[in-house]
Amino acid sequence: MKTLTEYGQYCPIAAAAEIIAERWTPLILRGLFSGLTRFNELHASMPRLSSALLSTRLTQLESMQIIERQRVGTGNKFEYHLTKSGHALWPVLEQMGIWSQHWMRDSMTSLDNINSDLFLMEVRFSNMSDAGEVKHRRVVEIRLTDTEPTKRLYWMIFDGREIDVCKKDPGYEIDLWVTARVQELVKVWMGHVKLSSAIDTGGISLHGSRKEVEDFGVWFKGSSFQEVGLAATQHSNDL
């Protein structure tokens, strides 16, 4: 397997680093583990990554047999899927995330590191990867109070198994209004703050029927690292 960075050492850590320590590669793998399979989906999850470099990284991972490219239908469209060795990398990425939850909490959730478009896309894909069909169309208006003007108002639409995030009013009746600081939403998502505490302190405000308010805590399910975050928060509070 030829890599872009070769350390010239037999050390197993060096060998693994040649594959996953390239800039952007861990985030590409994160996207694939999250269920993203299309080039445009992966690119949307990393807007600072150029399409040319993404293409290079995907080709590199394919040559290393970490991923495989599969043609979709008869056209010129492809999907990217993890191979057996690719799936085996999850514990490595997971430990990176666990370490960050313990030691980089403040910098991780600073406003400088929060992109509301990407955050709501993560919420969407989290629900899509574990989707329970919504019996009726649910429309949630999300108003953020601590972001730039162009990233303050969103609509999340649940319709059967389809979930969309819009930045233009879809024209449907609203079932739940969410007004919040995006930083507070991210902290709840990561387990740094409990949802009940964020509501009590006014960081998150929910308006709608009792059922819709209760269901928010179901579909706003939290990051896969939320349990680690909650445990780290409890440990910090106990000190």
C-alpha positions, 0 to 999 in steps of 0.5 A: 500500500503506497501512501502520501506520507511514509515514515520509513519505520516498522513501528505499528503506530507509524504504519497506521499513521501513514493511513489515517493521520493525513489531513482530512482523512479522519473526517472522511472516515467519520462521514463514512461511519456516519452513513454518508456514501456519496461524494457530495454528501462527504464534501458538504460535511467538510466545506473547508475541504476542496473537492480536488483534495477530497477526490485525492483522499478517497482515491488514496483510501481506495488504493489502501483497501480501506474503502471501495467505490461502487457504481450506482445503477447504470449511470456515472454515479458512485458510492463509497463504502468501508471495507472490512479493514475500514470498519476495523478502524472505528475503535481508533476514531472512537478513542480519539473522540473519547479523549477529546470529550475528556480533555478538549471540551471547552475548545471543542464547543467554542463558537469558533468551531461551530457551524450551524449548517453542519450541526443541523446536518449531523442531527438530520443524518443521525435520525436518518441512520436510525429512522423510525417512520414519523406517522404524520409530517412534523415541521420544526422551526429552529431559531438560533440567537448566537449565529451570523444573520444568514444562519439563524433560521432553519426548518427541519421536516420529518415526513415518513422516513424522509428528513430535510433541513431547509433555510427557506420557509417550506410553507407548512404548519409548524409543530414545534418552535425551538429558540436556542443558542446554537452553542447550547444545542451543541453542548446538549448534543455532546453531553456537556449539558443536560437538556433539562438544565439547558431548558431551565437556564433559558439556553433552549426554549421549546414551544408546541404541544406537550407531545412535540416538546417531549418528542424533541428529547427523542429525535434530538438524540445526541452525538454518539459521544454523548454518554462519554460527555455526560460521564465526563461532565458528572466527573467534573462536577464531582471534583 
